[in-house]
Amino acid sequence: MGRLVVCELVTNAYRYGEGPIVVRVFRDERDGLVVVEVWDGGEGRPVVRPEDHTATRGRGLLFMTQIVQEWGVRPLNEGGKVTWAKLR
């Protein structure tokens, strides 16, 4: 599951973000769950698209949201964003 989450977040950062991509994986001290963070310099935010069985792409983020505990995006002070997901 972790590999799929990393692949989805990094692919989105590569396709829609800007600049270097940084991946950070750590354990949340509050609940012990693993958190994956992907940083990029782009200002755009990921969008979960509605389910479309005829689509040939654009379903990864929707699938990811269904297998993680929670996820989100936060802006960076220096520009860009961090997209993160907490694994179950």
PDB file with SEQRES, HELIX, SHEET and CRYST1 records, atoms N, CA, C and O in Angstrom:
SEQRES   1 A   88  MET GLY ARG LEU VAL VAL CYS GLU LEU VAL THR ASN ALA          
SEQRES   2 A   88  TYR ARG TYR GLY GLU GLY PRO ILE VAL VAL ARG VAL PHE          
SEQRES   3 A   88  ARG ASP GLU ARG ASP GLY LEU VAL VAL VAL GLU VAL TRP          
SEQRES   4 A   88  ASP GLY GLY GLU GLY ARG PRO VAL VAL ARG PRO GLU ASP          
SEQRES   5 A   88  HIS THR ALA THR ARG GLY ARG GLY LEU LEU PHE MET THR          
SEQRES   6 A   88  GLN ILE VAL GLN GLU TRP GLY VAL ARG PRO LEU ASN GLU          
SEQRES   7 A   88  GLY GLY LYS VAL THR TRP ALA LYS LEU ARG                      
HELIX    1 AA1 GLY A    2  TYR A   16  1                                  15    
HELIX    2 AA2 GLY A   60  ILE A   67  1                                   8    
SHEET    1 AA1 4 VAL A  22  ARG A  27  0                                        
SHEET    2 AA1 4 VAL A  34  ASP A  40 -1                                        
SHEET    3 AA1 4 LYS A  81  LEU A  87 -1                                        
SHEET    4 AA1 4 VAL A  68  PRO A  75 -1                                        
CRYST1    1.000    1.000    1.000  90.00  90.00  90.00 P 1           1          
ATOM      1  N   MET A   1       0.827  -1.189   0.000  1.00  0.00           N  
ATOM      2  CA  MET A   1       0.000   0.000   0.000  1.00  0.00           C  
ATOM      3  C   MET A   1       0.870   1.252   0.000  1.00  0.00           C  
ATOM      4  O   MET A   1       0.591   2.200  -0.733  1.00  0.00           O  
ATOM      5  N   GLY A   2       1.922   1.261   0.816  1.00  0.00           N  
ATOM      6  CA  GLY A   2       2.794   2.425   0.882  1.00  0.00           C  
ATOM      7  C   GLY A   2       3.425   2.753  -0.458  1.00  0.00           C  
ATOM      8  O   GLY A   2       3.530   3.921  -0.832  1.00  0.00           O  
ATOM      9  N   ARG A   3       3.837   1.740  -1.169  1.00  0.00           N  
ATOM     10  CA  ARG A   3       4.459   1.948  -2.484  1.00  0.00           C  
ATOM     11  C   ARG A   3       3.475   2.608  -3.449  1.00  0.00           C  
ATOM     12  O   ARG A   3       3.852   3.502  -4.205  1.00  0.00           O  
ATOM     13  N   LEU A   4       2.243   2.179  -3.425  1.00  0.00           N  
ATOM     14  CA  LEU A   4       1.222   2.759  -4.298  1.00  0.00           C  
ATOM     15  C   LEU A   4       0.998   4.236  -3.964  1.00  0.00           C  
ATOM     16  O   LEU A   4       0.874   5.066  -4.864  1.00  0.00           O  
ATOM     17  N   VAL A   5       0.946   4.558  -2.680  1.00  0.00           N  
ATOM     18  CA  VAL A   5       0.732   5.945  -2.258  1.00  0.00           C  
ATOM     19  C   VAL A   5       1.905   6.823  -2.697  1.00  0.00           C  
ATOM     20  O   VAL A   5       1.703   7.910  -3.238  1.00  0.00           O  
ATOM     21  N   VAL A   6       3.129   6.348  -2.463  1.00  0.00           N  
ATOM     22  CA  VAL A   6       4.307   7.113  -2.890  1.00  0.00           C  
ATOM     23  C   VAL A   6       4.283   7.316  -4.402  1.00  0.00           C  
ATOM     24  O   VAL A   6       4.522   8.425  -4.880  1.00  0.00           O  
ATOM     25  N   CYS A   7       4.001   6.270  -5.151  1.00  0.00           N  
ATOM     26  CA  CYS A   7       3.967   6.379  -6.621  1.00  0.00           C  
ATOM     27  C   CYS A   7       2.929   7.393  -7.079  1.00  0.00           C  
ATOM     28  O   CYS A   7       3.208   8.190  -7.975  1.00  0.00           O  
ATOM     29  N   GLU A   8       1.762   7.382  -6.499  1.00  0.00           N  
ATOM     30  CA  GLU A   8       0.696   8.299  -6.902  1.00  0.00           C  
ATOM     31  C   GLU A   8       1.071   9.745  -6.586  1.00  0.00           C  
ATOM     32  O   GLU A   8       0.922  10.624  -7.435  1.00  0.00           O  
ATOM     33  N   LEU A   9       1.551   9.993  -5.380  1.00  0.00           N  
ATOM     34  CA  LEU A   9       1.884  11.363  -4.997  1.00  0.00           C  
ATOM     35  C   LEU A   9       3.072  11.899  -5.788  1.00  0.00           C  
ATOM     36  O   LEU A   9       3.066  13.060  -6.196  1.00  0.00           O  
ATOM     37  N   VAL A  10       4.087  11.072  -6.010  1.00  0.00           N  
ATOM     38  CA  VAL A  10       5.249  11.511  -6.790  1.00  0.00           C  
ATOM     39  C   VAL A  10       4.862  11.733  -8.249  1.00  0.00           C  
ATOM     40  O   VAL A  10       5.308  12.702  -8.864  1.00  0.00           O  
ATOM     41  N   THR A  11       4.049  10.859  -8.802  1.00  0.00           N  
ATOM     42  CA  THR A  11       3.607  11.037 -10.196  1.00  0.00           C  
ATOM     43  C   THR A  11       2.836  12.339 -10.351  1.00  0.00           C  
ATOM     44  O   THR A  11       3.051  13.066 -11.321  1.00  0.00           O  
ATOM     45  N   ASN A  12       1.949  12.647  -9.421  1.00  0.00           N  
ATOM     46  CA  ASN A  12       1.210  13.911  -9.492  1.00  0.00           C  
ATOM     47  C   ASN A  12       2.146  15.109  -9.376  1.00  0.00           C  
ATOM     48  O   ASN A  12       1.981  16.095 -10.094  1.00  0.00           O  
ATOM     49  N   ALA A  13       3.129  15.031  -8.475  1.00  0.00           N  
ATOM     50  CA  ALA A  13       4.088  16.123  -8.324  1.00  0.00           C  
ATOM     51  C   ALA A  13       4.895  16.305  -9.614  1.00  0.00           C  
ATOM     52  O   ALA A  13       5.172  17.435 -10.016  1.00  0.00           O  
ATOM     53  N   TYR A  14       5.266  15.218 -10.252  1.00  0.00           N  
ATOM     54  CA  TYR A  14       6.036  15.273 -11.493  1.00  0.00           C  
ATOM     55  C   TYR A  14       5.209  15.860 -12.638  1.00  0.00           C  
ATOM     56  O   TYR A  14       5.682  16.715 -13.386  1.00  0.00           O  
ATOM     57  N   ARG A  15       3.981  15.390 -12.761  1.00  0.00           N  
ATOM     58  CA  ARG A  15       3.122  15.825 -13.878  1.00  0.00           C  
ATOM     59  C   ARG A  15       2.605  17.248 -13.720  1.00  0.00           C  
ATOM     60  O   ARG A  15       2.560  18.006 -14.689  1.00  0.00           O  
ATOM     61  N   TYR A  16       2.216  17.611 -12.509  1.00  0.00           N  
ATOM     62  CA  TYR A  16       1.504  18.875 -12.317  1.00  0.00           C  
ATOM     63  C   TYR A  16       2.255  19.892 -11.453  1.00  0.00           C  
ATOM     64  O   TYR A  16       1.860  21.056 -11.389  1.00  0.00           O  
ATOM     65  N   GLY A  17       3.326  19.468 -10.792  1.00  0.00           N  
ATOM     66  CA  GLY A  17       4.085  20.364  -9.930  1.00  0.00           C  
ATOM     67  C   GLY A  17       5.223  21.034 -10.682  1.00  0.00           C  
ATOM     68  O   GLY A  17       5.278  21.019 -11.912  1.00  0.00           O  
ATOM     69  N   GLU A  18       6.122  21.617  -9.919  1.00  0.00           N  
ATOM     70  CA  GLU A  18       7.284  22.296 -10.480  1.00  0.00           C  
ATOM     71  C   GLU A  18       8.494  22.022  -9.608  1.00  0.00           C  
ATOM     72  O   GLU A  18       8.379  21.706  -8.424  1.00  0.00           O  
ATOM     73  N   GLY A  19       9.662  22.155 -10.232  1.00  0.00           N  
ATOM     74  CA  GLY A  19      10.920  22.074  -9.487  1.00  0.00           C  
ATOM     75  C   GLY A  19      11.214  20.695  -8.947  1.00  0.00           C  
ATOM     76  O   GLY A  19      10.598  19.706  -9.344  1.00  0.00           O  
ATOM     77  N   PRO A  20      12.167  20.646  -8.035  1.00  0.00           N  
ATOM     78  CA  PRO A  20      12.541  19.353  -7.457  1.00  0.00           C  
ATOM     79  C   PRO A  20      11.399  18.760  -6.626  1.00  0.00           C  
ATOM     80  O   PRO A  20      10.540  19.476  -6.112  1.00  0.00           O  
ATOM     81  N   ILE A  21      11.420  17.445  -6.513  1.00  0.00           N  
ATOM     82  CA  ILE A  21      10.437  16.716  -5.706  1.00  0.00           C  
ATOM     83  C   ILE A  21      11.186  16.090  -4.537  1.00  0.00           C  
ATOM     84  O   ILE A  21      12.231  15.464  -4.716  1.00  0.00           O  
ATOM     85  N   VAL A  22      10.641  16.267  -3.342  1.00  0.00           N  
ATOM     86  CA  VAL A  22      11.238  15.690  -2.137  1.00  0.00           C  
ATOM     87  C   VAL A  22      10.215  14.756  -1.506  1.00  0.00           C  
ATOM     88  O   VAL A  22       9.055  15.125  -1.324  1.00  0.00           O  
ATOM     89  N   VAL A  23      10.646  13.555  -1.176  1.00  0.00           N  
ATOM     90  CA  VAL A  23       9.771  12.571  -0.527  1.00  0.00           C  
ATOM     91  C   VAL A  23      10.279  12.349   0.898  1.00  0.00           C  
ATOM     92  O   VAL A  23      11.474  12.156   1.122  1.00  0.00           O  
ATOM     93  N   ARG A  24       9.368  12.380   1.838  1.00  0.00           N  
ATOM     94  CA  ARG A  24       9.708  12.145   3.240  1.00  0.00           C  
ATOM     95  C   ARG A  24       8.718  11.129   3.799  1.00  0.00           C  
ATOM     96  O   ARG A  24       7.510  11.252   3.596  1.00  0.00           O  
ATOM     97  N   VAL A  25       9.233  10.136   4.497  1.00  0.00           N  
ATOM     98  CA  VAL A  25       8.399   9.111   5.123  1.00  0.00           C  
ATOM     99  C   VAL A  25       8.784   9.052   6.602  1.00  0.00           C  
ATOM    100  O   VAL A  25       9.962   8.947   6.942  1.00  0.00           O  
ATOM    101  N   PHE A  26       7.780   9.119   7.471  1.00  0.00           N  
ATOM    102  CA  PHE A  26       8.055   9.080   8.908  1.00  0.00           C  
ATOM    103  C   PHE A  26       6.852   8.517   9.644  1.00  0.00           C  
ATOM    104  O   PHE A  26       5.759   8.399   9.089  1.00  0.00           O  
ATOM    105  N   ARG A  27       7.075   8.174  10.897  1.00  0.00           N  
ATOM    106  CA  ARG A  27       6.008   7.662  11.743  1.00  0.00           C  
ATOM    107  C   ARG A  27       5.481   8.805  12.604  1.00  0.00           C  
ATOM    108  O   ARG A  27       6.253   9.491  13.275  1.00  0.00           O  
ATOM    109  N   ASP A  28       4.171   9.007  12.585  1.00  0.00           N  
ATOM    110  CA  ASP A  28       3.533  10.038  13.401  1.00  0.00           C  
ATOM    111  C   ASP A  28       3.625   9.609  14.866  1.00  0.00           C  
ATOM    112  O   ASP A  28       3.140   8.539  15.234  1.00  0.00           O  
ATOM    113  N   GLU A  29       4.239  10.435  15.690  1.00  0.00           N  
ATOM    114  CA  GLU A  29       4.432  10.086  17.096  1.00  0.00           C  
ATOM    115  C   GLU A  29       3.120  10.016  17.870  1.00  0.00           C  
ATOM    116  O   GLU A  29       3.042   9.330  18.889  1.00  0.00           O  
ATOM    117  N   ARG A  30       2.091  10.715  17.403  1.00  0.00           N  
ATOM    118  CA  ARG A  30       0.817  10.738  18.134  1.00  0.00           C  
ATOM    119  C   ARG A  30       0.051   9.435  18.015  1.00  0.00           C  
ATOM    120  O   ARG A  30      -0.520   8.958  18.996  1.00  0.00           O  
ATOM    121  N   ASP A  31       0.032   8.849  16.814  1.00  0.00           N  
ATOM    122  CA  ASP A  31      -0.770   7.635  16.632  1.00  0.00           C  
ATOM    123  C   ASP A  31       0.018   6.446  16.081  1.00  0.00           C  
ATOM    124  O   ASP A  31      -0.537   5.358  15.928  1.00  0.00           O  
ATOM    125  N   GLY A  32       1.303   6.642  15.784  1.00  0.00           N  
ATOM    126  CA  GLY A  32       2.144   5.543  15.311  1.00  0.00           C  
ATOM    127  C   GLY A  32       1.963   5.188  13.846  1.00  0.00           C  
ATOM    128  O   GLY A  32       2.596   4.249  13.363  1.00  0.00           O  
ATOM    129  N   LEU A  33       1.114   5.916  13.126  1.00  0.00           N  
ATOM    130  CA  LEU A  33       0.885   5.609  11.713  1.00  0.00           C  
ATOM    131  C   LEU A  33       1.970   6.234  10.836  1.00  0.00           C  
ATOM    132  O   LEU A  33       2.556   7.258  11.186  1.00  0.00           O  
ATOM    133  N   VAL A  34       2.223   5.604   9.702  1.00  0.00           N  
ATOM    134  CA  VAL A  34       3.233   6.089   8.756  1.00  0.00           C  
ATOM    135  C   VAL A  34       2.637   7.208   7.910  1.00  0.00           C  
ATOM    136  O   VAL A  34       1.512   7.108   7.422  1.00  0.00           O  
ATOM    137  N   VAL A  35       3.420   8.282   7.744  1.00  0.00           N  
ATOM    138  CA  VAL A  35       3.017   9.425   6.933  1.00  0.00           C  
ATOM    139  C   VAL A  35       3.987   9.538   5.760  1.00  0.00           C  
ATOM    140  O   VAL A  35       5.203   9.455   5.935  1.00  0.00           O  
ATOM    141  N   VAL A  36       3.434   9.727   4.568  1.00  0.00           N  
ATOM    142  CA  VAL A  36       4.219   9.978   3.360  1.00  0.00           C  
ATOM    143  C   VAL A  36       3.969  11.421   2.965  1.00  0.00           C  
ATOM    144  O   VAL A  36       2.820  11.839   2.825  1.00  0.00           O  
ATOM    145  N   GLU A  37       5.044  12.190   2.785  1.00  0.00           N  
ATOM    146  CA  GLU A  37       4.936  13.566   2.319  1.00  0.00           C  
ATOM    147  C   GLU A  37       5.700  13.712   1.017  1.00  0.00           C  
ATOM    148  O   GLU A  37       6.808  13.194   0.876  1.00  0.00           O  
ATOM    149  N   VAL A  38       5.105  14.421   0.066  1.00  0.00           N  
ATOM    150  CA  VAL A  38       5.776  14.724  -1.197  1.00  0.00           C  
ATOM    151  C   VAL A  38       5.723  16.228  -1.394  1.00  0.00           C  
ATOM    152  O   VAL A  38       4.648  16.822  -1.476  1.00  0.00           O  
ATOM    153  N   TRP A  39       6.900  16.836  -1.468  1.00  0.00           N  
ATOM    154  CA  TRP A  39       7.021  18.283  -1.621  1.00  0.00           C  
ATOM    155  C   TRP A  39       7.344  18.608  -3.068  1.00  0.00           C  
ATOM    156  O   TRP A  39       8.139  17.909  -3.695  1.00  0.00           O  
ATOM    157  N   ASP A  40       6.736  19.660  -3.606  1.00  0.00           N  
ATOM    158  CA  ASP A  40       7.123  20.181  -4.917  1.00  0.00           C  
ATOM    159  C   ASP A  40       6.881  21.685  -4.931  1.00  0.00           C  
ATOM    160  O   ASP A  40       6.208  22.216  -4.048  1.00  0.00           O  
ATOM    161  N   GLY A  41       7.425  22.370  -5.929  1.00  0.00           N  
ATOM    162  CA  GLY A  41       7.360  23.819  -6.001  1.00  0.00           C  
ATOM    163  C   GLY A  41       6.134  24.374  -6.684  1.00  0.00           C  
ATOM    164  O   GLY A  41       6.010  25.592  -6.815  1.00  0.00           O  
ATOM    165  N   GLY A  42       5.222  23.525  -7.126  1.00  0.00           N  
ATOM    166  CA  GLY A  42       4.022  23.993  -7.824  1.00  0.00           C  
ATOM    167  C   GLY A  42       2.972  24.529  -6.874  1.00  0.00           C  
ATOM    168  O   GLY A  42       2.879  24.105  -5.723  1.00  0.00           O  
ATOM    169  N   GLU A  43       2.192  25.459  -7.366  1.00  0.00           N  
ATOM    170  CA  GLU A  43       1.129  26.053  -6.554  1.00  0.00           C  
ATOM    171  C   GLU A  43      -0.204  25.314  -6.696  1.00  0.00           C  
ATOM    172  O   GLU A  43      -1.066  25.437  -5.827  1.00  0.00           O  
ATOM    173  N   GLY A  44      -0.386  24.552  -7.772  1.00  0.00           N  
ATOM    174  CA  GLY A  44      -1.641  23.842  -8.003  1.00  0.00           C  
ATOM    175  C   GLY A  44      -1.898  22.785  -6.943  1.00  0.00           C  
ATOM    176  O   GLY A  44      -0.964  22.249  -6.347  1.00  0.00           O  
ATOM    177  N   ARG A  45      -3.153  22.495  -6.715  1.00  0.00           N  
ATOM    178  CA  ARG A  45      -3.543  21.501  -5.710  1.00  0.00           C  
ATOM    179  C   ARG A  45      -4.115  20.261  -6.396  1.00  0.00           C  
ATOM    180  O   ARG A  45      -4.781  20.373  -7.426  1.00  0.00           O  
ATOM    181  N   PRO A  46      -3.855  19.073  -5.825  1.00  0.00           N  
ATOM    182  CA  PRO A  46      -4.428  17.851  -6.397  1.00  0.00           C  
ATOM    183  C   PRO A  46      -5.955  17.888  -6.339  1.00  0.00           C  
ATOM    184  O   PRO A  46      -6.542  18.417  -5.395  1.00  0.00           O  
ATOM    185  N   VAL A  47      -6.573  17.326  -7.348  1.00  0.00           N  
ATOM    186  CA  VAL A  47      -8.033  17.288  -7.429  1.00  0.00           C  
ATOM    187  C   VAL A  47      -8.466  15.838  -7.579  1.00  0.00           C  
ATOM    188  O   VAL A  47      -8.022  15.138  -8.489  1.00  0.00           O  
ATOM    189  N   VAL A  48      -9.331  15.397  -6.685  1.00  0.00           N  
ATOM    190  CA  VAL A  48      -9.900  14.054  -6.799  1.00  0.00           C  
ATOM    191  C   VAL A  48     -11.042  14.140  -7.799  1.00  0.00           C  
ATOM    192  O   VAL A  48     -12.029  14.843  -7.583  1.00  0.00           O  
ATOM    193  N   ARG A  49     -10.889  13.420  -8.884  1.00  0.00           N  
ATOM    194  CA  ARG A  49     -11.915  13.441  -9.936  1.00  0.00           C  
ATOM    195  C   ARG A  49     -13.004  12.420  -9.628  1.00  0.00           C  
ATOM    196  O   ARG A  49     -12.747  11.412  -8.970  1.00  0.00           O  
ATOM    197  N   PRO A  50     -14.213  12.681 -10.103  1.00  0.00           N  
ATOM    198  CA  PRO A  50     -15.291  11.703  -9.904  1.00  0.00           C  
ATOM    199  C   PRO A  50     -14.948  10.380 -10.590  1.00  0.00           C  
ATOM    200  O   PRO A  50     -14.210  10.343 -11.575  1.00  0.00           O  
ATOM    201  N   GLU A  51     -15.488   9.325 -10.058  1.00  0.00           N  
ATOM    202  CA  GLU A  51     -15.248   8.000 -10.638  1.00  0.00           C  
ATOM    203  C   GLU A  51     -15.781   7.946 -12.068  1.00  0.00           C  
ATOM    204  O   GLU A  51     -16.928   8.304 -12.333  1.00  0.00           O  
ATOM    205  N   ASP A  52     -14.928   7.494 -12.976  1.00  0.00           N  
ATOM    206  CA  ASP A  52     -15.289   7.386 -14.392  1.00  0.00           C  
ATOM    207  C   ASP A  52     -14.670   6.098 -14.925  1.00  0.00           C  
ATOM    208  O   ASP A  52     -13.464   6.037 -15.164  1.00  0.00           O  
ATOM    209  N   HIS A  53     -15.488   5.080 -15.108  1.00  0.00           N  
ATOM    210  CA  HIS A  53     -14.990   3.765 -15.525  1.00  0.00           C  
ATOM    211  C   HIS A  53     -14.480   3.750 -16.958  1.00  0.00           C  
ATOM    212  O   HIS A  53     -13.821   2.793 -17.366  1.00  0.00           O  
ATOM    213  N   THR A  54     -14.769   4.780 -17.717  1.00  0.00           N  
ATOM    214  CA  THR A  54     -14.284   4.827 -19.102  1.00  0.00           C  
ATOM    215  C   THR A  54     -12.967   5.587 -19.227  1.00  0.00           C  
ATOM    216  O   THR A  54     -12.331   5.551 -20.280  1.00  0.00           O  
ATOM    217  N   ALA A  55     -12.555   6.270 -18.172  1.00  0.00           N  
ATOM    218  CA  ALA A  55     -11.322   7.066 -18.221  1.00  0.00           C  
ATOM    219  C   ALA A  55     -10.102   6.156 -18.310  1.00  0.00           C  
ATOM    220  O   ALA A  55     -10.072   5.074 -17.724  1.00  0.00           O  
ATOM    221  N   THR A  56      -9.114   6.606 -19.042  1.00  0.00           N  
ATOM    222  CA  THR A  56      -7.864   5.851 -19.150  1.00  0.00           C  
ATOM    223  C   THR A  56      -6.802   6.388 -18.204  1.00  0.00           C  
ATOM    224  O   THR A  56      -5.733   5.792 -18.073  1.00  0.00           O  
ATOM    225  N   ARG A  57      -7.084   7.512 -17.539  1.00  0.00           N  
ATOM    226  CA  ARG A  57      -6.180   8.068 -16.545  1.00  0.00           C  
ATOM    227  C   ARG A  57      -6.970   8.956 -15.594  1.00  0.00           C  
ATOM    228  O   ARG A  57      -8.143   9.242 -15.833  1.00  0.00           O  
ATOM    229  N   GLY A  58      -6.321   9.393 -14.509  1.00  0.00           N  
ATOM    230  CA  GLY A  58      -6.982  10.298 -13.586  1.00  0.00           C  
ATOM    231  C   GLY A  58      -7.728   9.628 -12.451  1.00  0.00           C  
ATOM    232  O   GLY A  58      -8.516  10.270 -11.757  1.00  0.00           O  
ATOM    233  N   ARG A  59      -7.481   8.323 -12.254  1.00  0.00           N  
ATOM    234  CA  ARG A  59      -8.181   7.614 -11.180  1.00  0.00           C  
ATOM    235  C   ARG A  59      -7.310   7.325  -9.969  1.00  0.00           C  
ATOM    236  O   ARG A  59      -7.810   6.871  -8.940  1.00  0.00           O  
ATOM    237  N   GLY A  60      -6.022   7.580 -10.079  1.00  0.00           N  
ATOM    238  CA  GLY A  60      -5.085   7.210  -9.023  1.00  0.00           C  
ATOM    239  C   GLY A  60      -5.342   7.898  -7.701  1.00  0.00           C  
ATOM    240  O   GLY A  60      -5.319   7.255  -6.651  1.00  0.00           O  
ATOM    241  N   LEU A  61      -5.588   9.199  -7.737  1.00  0.00           N  
ATOM    242  CA  LEU A  61      -5.808   9.935  -6.501  1.00  0.00           C  
ATOM    243  C   LEU A  61      -7.107   9.491  -5.827  1.00  0.00           C  
ATOM    244  O   LEU A  61      -7.167   9.392  -4.601  1.00  0.00           O  
ATOM    245  N   LEU A  62      -8.132   9.226  -6.611  1.00  0.00           N  
ATOM    246  CA  LEU A  62      -9.390   8.727  -6.053  1.00  0.00           C  
ATOM    247  C   LEU A  62      -9.155   7.387  -5.349  1.00  0.00           C  
ATOM    248  O   LEU A  62      -9.630   7.180  -4.233  1.00  0.00           O  
ATOM    249  N   PHE A  63      -8.436   6.497  -5.991  1.00  0.00           N  
ATOM    250  CA  PHE A  63      -8.135   5.204  -5.388  1.00  0.00           C  
ATOM    251  C   PHE A  63      -7.312   5.384  -4.107  1.00  0.00           C  
ATOM    252  O   PHE A  63      -7.582   4.750  -3.087  1.00  0.00           O  
ATOM    253  N   MET A  64      -6.305   6.258  -4.180  1.00  0.00           N  
ATOM    254  CA  MET A  64      -5.453   6.481  -3.014  1.00  0.00           C  
ATOM    255  C   MET A  64      -6.266   6.969  -1.812  1.00  0.00           C  
ATOM    256  O   MET A  64      -6.031   6.531  -0.686  1.00  0.00           O  
ATOM    257  N   THR A  65      -7.217   7.871  -2.048  1.00  0.00           N  
ATOM    258  CA  THR A  65      -8.012   8.410  -0.938  1.00  0.00           C  
ATOM    259  C   THR A  65      -8.834   7.320  -0.249  1.00  0.00           C  
ATOM    260  O   THR A  65      -9.205   7.460   0.916  1.00  0.00           O  
ATOM    261  N   GLN A  66      -9.114   6.248  -0.964  1.00  0.00           N  
ATOM    262  CA  GLN A  66      -9.917   5.173  -0.400  1.00  0.00           C  
ATOM    263  C   GLN A  66      -9.110   4.175   0.418  1.00  0.00           C  
ATOM    264  O   GLN A  66      -9.681   3.387   1.173  1.00  0.00           O  
ATOM    265  N   ILE A  67      -7.773   4.201   0.275  1.00  0.00           N  
ATOM    266  CA  ILE A  67      -6.956   3.214   0.998  1.00  0.00           C  
ATOM    267  C   ILE A  67      -6.126   3.825   2.124  1.00  0.00           C  
ATOM    268  O   ILE A  67      -5.516   3.089   2.901  1.00  0.00           O  
ATOM    269  N   VAL A  68      -6.088   5.159   2.230  1.00  0.00           N  
ATOM    270  CA  VAL A  68      -5.320   5.793   3.302  1.00  0.00           C  
ATOM    271  C   VAL A  68      -6.249   6.217   4.446  1.00  0.00           C  
ATOM    272  O   VAL A  68      -7.463   6.322   4.271  1.00  0.00           O  
ATOM    273  N   GLN A  69      -5.663   6.453   5.594  1.00  0.00           N  
ATOM    274  CA  GLN A  69      -6.423   6.918   6.764  1.00  0.00           C  
ATOM    275  C   GLN A  69      -6.943   8.335   6.510  1.00  0.00           C  
ATOM    276  O   GLN A  69      -8.120   8.630   6.718  1.00  0.00           O  
ATOM    277  N   GLU A  70      -6.034   9.202   6.055  1.00  0.00           N  
ATOM    278  CA  GLU A  70      -6.393  10.573   5.701  1.00  0.00           C  
ATOM    279  C   GLU A  70      -5.296  11.135   4.812  1.00  0.00           C  
ATOM    280  O   GLU A  70      -4.208  10.568   4.716  1.00  0.00           O  
ATOM    281  N   TRP A  71      -5.589  12.247   4.167  1.00  0.00           N  
ATOM    282  CA  TRP A  71      -4.601  12.882   3.314  1.00  0.00           C  
ATOM    283  C   TRP A  71      -4.930  14.367   3.209  1.00  0.00           C  
ATOM    284  O   TRP A  71      -6.010  14.806   3.604  1.00  0.00           O  
ATOM    285  N   GLY A  72      -3.992  15.126   2.676  1.00  0.00           N  
ATOM    286  CA  GLY A  72      -4.236  16.547   2.526  1.00  0.00           C  
ATOM    287  C   GLY A  72      -3.091  17.239   1.816  1.00  0.00           C  
ATOM    288  O   GLY A  72      -2.123  16.611   1.386  1.00  0.00           O  
ATOM    289  N   VAL A  73      -3.228  18.546   1.707  1.00  0.00           N  
ATOM    290  CA  VAL A  73      -2.225  19.394   1.064  1.00  0.00           C  
ATOM    291  C   VAL A  73      -2.042  20.620   1.932  1.00  0.00           C  
ATOM    292  O   VAL A  73      -3.010  21.180   2.448  1.00  0.00           O  
ATOM    293  N   ARG A  74      -0.791  21.037   2.093  1.00  0.00           N  
ATOM    294  CA  ARG A  74      -0.546  22.287   2.801  1.00  0.00           C  
ATOM    295  C   ARG A  74       0.484  23.098   2.030  1.00  0.00           C  
ATOM    296  O   ARG A  74       1.436  22.542   1.483  1.00  0.00           O  
ATOM    297  N   PRO A  75       0.293  24.413   1.986  1.00  0.00           N  
ATOM    298  CA  PRO A  75       1.252  25.269   1.282  1.00  0.00           C  
ATOM    299  C   PRO A  75       2.547  25.402   2.091  1.00  0.00           C  
ATOM    300  O   PRO A  75       2.550  25.283   3.316  1.00  0.00           O  
ATOM    301  N   LEU A  76       3.631  25.647   1.378  1.00  0.00           N  
ATOM    302  CA  LEU A  76       4.918  25.910   2.020  1.00  0.00           C  
ATOM    303  C   LEU A  76       5.162  27.411   2.048  1.00  0.00           C  
ATOM    304  O   LEU A  76       4.806  28.111   1.100  1.00  0.00           O  
ATOM    305  N   ASN A  77       5.759  27.909   3.109  1.00  0.00           N  
ATOM    306  CA  ASN A  77       6.054  29.344   3.214  1.00  0.00           C  
ATOM    307  C   ASN A  77       6.934  29.832   2.072  1.00  0.00           C  
ATOM    308  O   ASN A  77       6.767  30.956   1.598  1.00  0.00           O  
ATOM    309  N   GLU A  78       7.864  29.002   1.628  1.00  0.00           N  
ATOM    310  CA  GLU A  78       8.784  29.384   0.569  1.00  0.00           C  
ATOM    311  C   GLU A  78       8.208  29.158  -0.831  1.00  0.00           C  
ATOM    312  O   GLU A  78       8.913  29.322  -1.827  1.00  0.00           O  
ATOM    313  N   GLY A  79       6.937  28.785  -0.906  1.00  0.00           N  
ATOM    314  CA  GLY A  79       6.277  28.497  -2.182  1.00  0.00           C  
ATOM    315  C   GLY A  79       6.176  27.004  -2.396  1.00  0.00           C  
ATOM    316  O   GLY A  79       6.967  26.232  -1.855  1.00  0.00           O  
ATOM    317  N   GLY A  80       5.217  26.611  -3.174  1.00  0.00           N  
ATOM    318  CA  GLY A  80       4.999  25.192  -3.416  1.00  0.00           C  
ATOM    319  C   GLY A  80       4.064  24.596  -2.374  1.00  0.00           C  
ATOM    320  O   GLY A  80       3.328  25.304  -1.687  1.00  0.00           O  
ATOM    321  N   LYS A  81       4.118  23.279  -2.281  1.00  0.00           N  
ATOM    322  CA  LYS A  81       3.176  22.588  -1.398  1.00  0.00           C  
ATOM    323  C   LYS A  81       3.742  21.255  -0.953  1.00  0.00           C  
ATOM    324  O   LYS A  81       4.711  20.742  -1.514  1.00  0.00           O  
ATOM    325  N   VAL A  82       3.109  20.714   0.069  1.00  0.00           N  
ATOM    326  CA  VAL A  82       3.349  19.351   0.526  1.00  0.00           C  
ATOM    327  C   VAL A  82       2.033  18.615   0.420  1.00  0.00           C  
ATOM    328  O   VAL A  82       1.033  19.036   1.002  1.00  0.00           O  
ATOM    329  N   THR A  83       2.024  17.520  -0.318  1.00  0.00           N  
ATOM    330  CA  THR A  83       0.860  16.638  -0.347  1.00  0.00           C  
ATOM    331  C   THR A  83       1.229  15.441   0.527  1.00  0.00           C  
ATOM    332  O   THR A  83       2.288  14.837   0.353  1.00  0.00           O  
ATOM    333  N   TRP A  84       0.356  15.109   1.457  1.00  0.00           N  
ATOM    334  CA  TRP A  84       0.679  14.055   2.418  1.00  0.00           C  
ATOM    335  C   TRP A  84      -0.455  13.044   2.518  1.00  0.00           C  
ATOM    336  O   TRP A  84      -1.609  13.336   2.204  1.00  0.00           O  
ATOM    337  N   ALA A  85      -0.093  11.858   2.960  1.00  0.00           N  
ATOM    338  CA  ALA A  85      -1.075  10.799   3.197  1.00  0.00           C  
ATOM    339  C   ALA A  85      -0.637   9.998   4.414  1.00  0.00           C  
ATOM    340  O   ALA A  85       0.542   9.681   4.575  1.00  0.00           O  
ATOM    341  N   LYS A  86      -1.593   9.681   5.257  1.00  0.00           N  
ATOM    342  CA  LYS A  86      -1.330   8.858   6.444  1.00  0.00           C  
ATOM    343  C   LYS A  86      -1.848   7.455   6.149  1.00  0.00           C  
ATOM    344  O   LYS A  86      -3.029   7.259   5.860  1.00  0.00           O  
ATOM    345  N   LEU A  87      -0.943   6.489   6.227  1.00  0.00           N  
ATOM    346  CA  LEU A  87      -1.302   5.098   5.914  1.00  0.00           C  
ATOM    347  C   LEU A  87      -1.996   4.444   7.094  1.00  0.00           C  
ATOM    348  O   LEU A  87      -1.735   4.772   8.251  1.00  0.00           O  
ATOM    349  N   ARG A  88      -2.888   3.512   6.777  1.00  0.00           N  
ATOM    350  CA  ARG A  88      -3.600   2.775   7.832  1.00  0.00           C  
ATOM    351  C   ARG A  88      -2.711   1.714   8.421  1.00  0.00           C  
ATOM    352  O   ARG A  88      -3.130   0.988   9.323  1.00  0.00           O  
TER     353      ARG A  88                                                      
END                                                                             
